[in-house]
């Protein structure tokens, strides 16, 4: 595994790390205890653009990376899963950090953070979970029959060699991305052209459609209730109170957990991505919590 330094902008210096023959993009800023930022589905390092400078200036060494299949990282045709990305994160920690870190994630990135903290307590000090997903995909028992049928049909179409490309090209149009953001962001002022472009551009990369289809057919992964009993480090759980994708009721499992210290904070008037919708609020909450770790 090798590392190559590149310059991609005047403000963010990114690097390439070779993992299993694939190029993984990452960035690192600041000095101090390490934080590892893990984005959600369809996002990338850029989704943390309003968090990295503040957290780094707060006395932390902040890492963020584009998971395999997302952002600028390679998009090979393979079977994607939460377990695959967990292995990537563990190897990244071994090569680039090698001291206990705090893992910070949004959506499936939060679920990955919880998995790392639960399954590899030796590499972590705790985790910040932002609107944590309950799985990479819905489990069949979580959907009523009509919705299960609709989702199953959609997945087959997107995975189809004949129709998959046409479906994906339709889904990834900028106006559709913007409309989706308007559904999941309560703070519409945060829906900028920069954000739309950041989500759109990687969808134009070779292999993006196959990655999308693979993830839609991937197993959901471990349940939150099964991971929590293995956690040995404190958690900060932040939740946009008006999230339609991962409703706040799904966070009750954290409030009811009686193991390690868990601080649960609902952020009003906020949707699925509080770190991007209300970065000032989230940055302050994270920095305050980190002082006690």
C-alpha positions, -999 to +999 in steps of 0.1 A: +000+000+000+015+034-010+006+070-006+008+098-033+003+135-025-017+155-050-031+191-051-068+193-060-076+228-048-062+259-032-078+252+001-078+214+006-048+193+001-057+157-006-037+125-008-040+092-025-036+060-005-034+027-023-056+000-007-058-035-022-048-020-056-075+008-054-069+045-050-085+060-019-086+098-015-081+113+019-072+145+036-056+154+070-056+188+088-044+200+122-024+185+151-036+166+181-057+136+189-070+120+157-106+123+145-117+103+115-147+117+095-168+092+075-193+104+050-227+089+042-242+074+010-233+093-021-213+119-003-175+125+000-148+144+019-164+176+007-195+170+028-173+179+058-160+211+043-177+232+070-164+210+098-128+201+091-113+236+096-131+242+128-123+208+143-087+210+132-083+245+148-098+231+180-067+211+186-073+178+166-057+160+138-087+156+114-087+128+088-115+125+062-116+100+034-137+091+003-148+055+009-142+030-019-169+036-045-176+072-035-162+107-042-129+107-060-119+072-048-119+043-072-152+026-081-143-010-090-170-036-098-172-057-067-197-066-039-199-036-016-208-040+021-204-024+054-179-051+063-157-042+033-156-005+043-149-015+079-118-034+067-108-003+047-111+019+078-092-005+100-063-007+075-064+031+071-060+035+108-031+010+109-012+028+082-020+064+087-030+069+124-019+041+147-032+057+179-067+055+194-090+078+174-125+092+176-147+081+147-172+107+134-198+097+109-231+106+092-258+082+081-241+050+070-208+067+080-222+068+115-231+031+114-196+024+102-182+044+131-203+024+155-191-009+139-154+002+143-159+012+179-178-020+187-156-045+168-122-028+172-122-010+206-084-011+207-082+015+179-108+040+192-116+063+221-153+069+212-176+079+184-198+107+172-229+094+154-249+119+133-283+106+122-270+070+124-284+047+097-300+014+109-285-005+080-270-001+045-305-011+032-339-017+046-344-052+059-375-070+044-393-071+077-390-033+080-411-026+049-448-033+043-456-055+013-464-027-012-432-008-004-412-040-003-425-048-038-418-013-051-382-012-037-375-047-050-387-037-085-366-005-085-335-024-074-339-049-102-343-022-128-312-002-116-292-034-116-303-044-151-277-044-177-303-032-202-320-005-182-296+002-154-276+028-171-307+047-183-322+046-148-290+058-132-285+086-156-321+098-148-316+096-111-283+115-110-295+146-129-287+178-110-323+189-106-332+155-091-303+157-067-315+192-057-351+180-052-339+151-031-318+175-009-349+196-004-367+166+010-339+156+034-325+190+043-347+211+066-324+241+062-328+248+025-302+276+027-276+249+030-285+235-005-260+253-026-248+248-061-215+237-046-233+209-027-252+198-057-221+197-079-202+178-051-228+150-052-232+151-090-196+150-102-186+115-088-218+100-104-201+108-138-171+086-130-166+052-147-181+025-125-205+047-106-236+030-118-223-004-109-214+008-075-249+022-070-265-011-081-242-031-059-250-011-028-287-013-034-285-051-034-260-053-005-270-069+028-281-043+054-254-053+079-255-055+117-283-042+138-277-013+162-291-033+191-265-060+184-235-036+181-242-015+212-235-042+239-200-045+224-192-008+227-167+001+254-162+038+247-185+068+251-208+080+223-222+113+212-253+108+192-266+138+173-299+137+154-317+161+131-352+161+146-369+164+113-351+137+093-374+118+070-348+092+061-337+081+095-365+094+118-355+104+153-375+075+168-347+053+154-323+069+179-342+058+209-321+026+210-292+049+220-312+068+247-323+035+262-288+019+262-274+015+297-239+005+290-212+032+282-220+069+286-242+081+257-251+117+252-281+121+229-289+155+214-318+163+191-312+192+168-345+210+160-355+221+125-328+199+110-329+170+086-306+141+077-272+159+076-269+182+106-232+186+101-238+204+068-272+220+076-262+234+110-224+232+110-220+258+137-243+239+161-227+205+153-191+218+156-198+233+190-215+202+203-187+179+190-158+201+204-176+204+238-181+166+240-145+159+230-132+180+259-146+153+283-130+123+265 
